[in-house]
């Protein structure tokens, strides 16, 4: 069981759930209709976890050299078992989206080639971070996808679209920062990745500063400043010493901070501390499970 949980990188799925919370609340300002929210959560979790599985399937030869203790190269999970699990999770995610509406189905189906394309091809190219950013963009939009044909224009308008773009850019930076986490990283690459990450947060800050909502823009901007300030402070230590022992904990912090970015946007959009707190609480199981199951 531990091997399969490691294969799934289970703690990170809560960052995907935070995307759905954000996208759904941007559309409904709450957690109702609950059945639609649960359907979207099921879709996101299934697709995200399938992506984690196929990531290890396609990386098994590289992991055998750099991470021999990973579940597949260590022999604790067979390649066939991993492939079957990935297919079941991906099919389950698409089926869950099918219970919501046609737009959820379309976005879920778009996520399938985006995930597989990243895992199989893009990850090993310079386009890898862009591929992961696209997956995150689509995941946020999946959370906001329960709408009718008549609402199509407003769906693609702000703030849903800009939030998805900002968070997608943030993940591009995180993915770039993590590209060589298993070995000595390049300082120049880490600096460039951090600049991209900060640009993603800047997009979110620009949205908060220019789009009126029920929340307190000043408080939300201060929260963003606190999050990005801590991230940069921690990242500088990895830039000074770009060893795996320094870089990998920073990546974990970046992923956990992603949940807090979602919570900050929820508070800005609704002014409801309870909704923001519920979103932020997703970081608790991620942190707890992260003590036993590596997130990277």
C-alpha positions, 0 to 999 in steps of 0.5 A: 500500500505504501508503494502505491501511495508513493506512486500516486504522490498522494499529498499533491492531489490536495493542490488539485482539489484546491483548484476545483474549490477555487474554480467552483467558488469563482462561479457560485460563491459557495459549495452548492450545488454540492453534487456538481462540486463532488463530481468535479473533485472526482474528475480532477483527482482521478485525472491528476492521480493518473498523471502521477502514475503515468509520470513514473511509468514513462520515467521508469528508466531514468528513475532506475538511475536517479531514483532507484527507490521509486516504486517501479524501478525498485520492483514494489509496483510492476509496470503492468499494475501501474499502467492498469491503475493509471487507466482506471484513474483516468477513465474514472476522472472522465466518467466523473466529469460526465456527471456534471455537464458537457463543458466539464466533459470537454475540459476533462477530455482535453486534460487527457492528452495534455497529461499524457503529452506531458508525461510521455513527451514534453517533460523531457523537452524545454516545453515541459513546464509549459505543458504542466502549466496548461494542465493546471490552467485546465484544472482551474477551468474544470472547477468553473465548468458547471455552466450552461451554453448561454453563460459561455461568454461570462465563463471565459471572462474574468476572473476565472480565466485570469486566475487560471492563467496566473496559477498556470504561470506559477506552476510553469515556474515551479515545474522549471525549478524542479526539472533537475531536482534529482541532481545538481541544479543550475543557478541560472535555471533556478533564478529564471524559474523563480522569475516566472513563478513571481510573474504568475503571482503578479498576474494574480495581484494585478487581477485583485487590484483591478477587479472589484469583488466582495472581499478586501483587496488590500488584505488579499494583496498582503496575503499574496505578498506574504506567500511570495515573500516567503517563497523567494526567501526560501528559494534563495537558499536553494539558489546559493546551494542548488543541491537536491537536499536544498532544492527538493524541500523548496519545491514541496513548499511551493506546492503547499503555497499553491493551496494558500494562493487559491485560498487567498483568491477565494477570500478576495472573490467572496469576502467569506473567511469560512470559504477561504479557510475551508480551501486553506485547510486542504494544506493540512492533509497535504502536509501530514501525508507529506511527512511519509510520502514524498511530494516530488 
